[in-house]
Amino acid sequence: MDAIAASEILARSSTTTNVGWIGYLVIGAIAGWIAGKIVKGGGAGILMNIVIGVIGALIGGFLLSFFLDTASGGWWFTLLTAVLGSVILLWIVEKVRGSSGS
């Protein structure tokens, strides 16, 4: 991987929106809860929902940054991005758990 490609990947993963840290926690909790409802049919508790939502927002933001300007999004775009990433995260975790448990 050359230096330009590496710096582009780092730039994509470090873009921030105008939501703020408190907003990320609130959106993370909501996104984790929604993703839990979509994938498993229930939430995972407030702290785990926040963790799932924030990690999901990072995943969703990284994936969408290849197609959209994710830094200019507001609350709703950040929430949709976090839900998308959280659903992907929970789906991957479910597949890994399912394959290791069988």
Stockholm file with secondary structure:
# STOCKHOLM 1.0

chainA/1-102         MDAIAASEILARSSTTTNVGWIGYLVIGAIAGWIAGKIVKGGGAGILMNIVIGVIGALIGGFLLSFFLDTASGGWWFTLLTAVLGSVILLWIVEKVRGSSGS
#=GR chainA/1-102 SS CCHHHHHHHHHHHTCCCSSCHHHHHHHHHHHHHHHHHHHTSSCCCHHHHHHHHHHHHHHHHHHHTTTSCGGGCCHHHHHHHHHHHHHHHHHHHHHHHHHHHC
#=GC SS_cons         CCHHHHHHHHHHHTCCCSSCHHHHHHHHHHHHHHHHHHHTSSCCCHHHHHHHHHHHHHHHHHHHTTTSCGGGCCHHHHHHHHHHHHHHHHHHHHHHHHHHHC
//
